Amino acid sequence: MVKALTDEQIERFRTSLESRLKGLRQGVQEEVVRSDSEHFTDVAGEVHDQEEASVAHLVIDLDLANIDRHVQEIRAIEAALLRIARGEYGICLDCGQPIPIARLEANPTAERCISCQVDYERTEALSPTQTSL
């Protein structure tokens, strides 16, 4: 049986999550400022053909995807910090059992134990909410 986290372990995770959150927020802010200063016209300003325009679009899309990835991680960290504040951190959202510490060390924002996460991902993959063309 998996044991619940100690107060010391929870505090260690909280400190680590807060540190990562601070770094991500600063990184996103810097990326947004940089992205704003590199408008498409600046990136594509010297474009002479379709291939160069495609590369310019790709550069901008990669910047936006990177920012989006960081924002998603920020949301996950904020949710984990909220679970800590509520005394629910390290408890699986689905089965209510403690999440093994090894899983939390690998993914401190984990909301589910491995078994429930596998079931969740399987269910989401089969979900009819995905639209087809």
C-alpha positions in Angstrom: 0.0 0.0 0.0 1.2 3.5 -0.9 1.7 5.9 2.1 0.4 9.4 2.1 3.0 12.2 1.9 4.5 13.7 5.0 4.3 17.4 5.7 8.0 17.7 4.9 7.5 16.0 1.5 4.6 18.2 0.7 6.5 21.3 1.7 9.4 20.2 -0.6 7.0 19.8 -3.5 5.4 23.2 -2.8 8.7 25.0 -2.8 9.8 23.3 -6.0 6.5 24.0 -7.7 6.6 27.7 -6.7 10.2 28.0 -7.9 9.2 26.4 -11.3 6.1 28.6 -11.5 8.2 31.8 -11.0 10.7 30.7 -13.7 7.9 29.9 -16.2 6.1 33.2 -15.6 9.3 35.1 -16.2 10.1 33.0 -19.2 6.7 33.5 -20.8 6.9 37.2 -20.2 10.2 37.4 -21.9 9.0 35.3 -24.8 5.9 37.5 -25.3 8.0 40.7 -25.2 10.5 39.2 -27.7 7.7 37.9 -29.9 6.0 41.3 -29.8 9.3 42.9 -30.9 9.6 40.4 -33.8 6.4 41.0 -35.6 5.7 38.9 -38.7 6.7 41.7 -40.9 10.1 41.9 -39.2 10.6 38.1 -39.5 9.3 38.1 -43.1 10.5 41.5 -44.1 13.3 40.1 -46.3 11.1 37.3 -47.8 11.6 36.9 -51.5 9.6 33.8 -52.2 7.0 31.4 -50.9 9.6 29.1 -49.2 11.0 32.0 -47.2 7.4 33.1 -46.2 6.7 29.5 -45.1 9.8 29.6 -42.9 8.7 32.9 -41.4 5.3 31.5 -40.6 6.9 28.4 -39.0 9.2 30.6 -36.8 6.1 32.5 -35.5 4.1 29.3 -35.0 6.9 27.7 -33.0 7.2 30.8 -30.8 3.4 30.6 -30.1 3.5 26.9 -29.5 6.3 27.3 -27.0 4.4 30.0 -25.1 1.3 27.8 -25.1 3.2 24.9 -23.7 4.5 27.1 -20.9 1.1 28.4 -20.2 -0.3 24.9 -19.9 2.5 24.0 -17.5 1.7 27.1 -15.4 -1.9 26.0 -15.2 -0.9 22.5 -14.1 1.4 24.0 -11.4 -1.2 26.4 -10.2 -3.7 23.5 -9.9 -1.1 21.4 -7.9 -0.5 24.4 -5.6 -4.2 24.7 -5.0 -4.4 21.0 -4.2 -1.6 21.5 -1.6 -3.5 24.5 -0.1 -6.6 22.3 0.2 -4.7 19.3 1.6 -5.5 17.2 -1.4 -2.0 17.1 -3.0 -0.7 13.6 -3.8 -4.2 12.0 -3.7 -5.6 10.6 -7.0 -8.6 12.6 -8.3 -10.3 9.4 -9.5 -9.7 6.6 -6.9 -8.8 8.7 -3.9 -5.6 6.7 -3.1 -2.2 8.3 -2.5 -0.1 8.9 -5.6 3.3 7.2 -5.2 6.1 9.6 -4.4 8.2 8.3 -7.3 5.4 9.4 -9.7 5.2 12.9 -8.0 8.9 13.3 -8.2 8.8 12.5 -11.9 5.7 14.7 -12.4 5.0 17.0 -9.5 1.7 18.1 -11.1 0.3 14.6 -11.4 -3.4 14.5 -10.6 -3.8 10.7 -10.8 -2.1 7.5 -9.9 -0.6 5.7 -12.9 -3.5 3.2 -13.2 -6.2 5.9 -13.2 -4.1 8.1 -15.6 -3.9 5.2 -18.1 -7.7 4.8 -17.8 -8.2 8.5 -18.2 -6.0 8.7 -21.3 -7.6 5.7 -22.8 -11.0 7.3 -22.3 -9.9 10.6 -23.7 -8.4 9.0 -26.7 -11.7 7.3 -27.5 -13.7 10.4 -26.7 -16.0 11.5 -29.6 -15.2 15.2 -28.9 -12.5 15.1 -31.6 -13.8 16.3 -34.8 -12.9 14.9 -38.2 -12.7 16.7 -41.5 
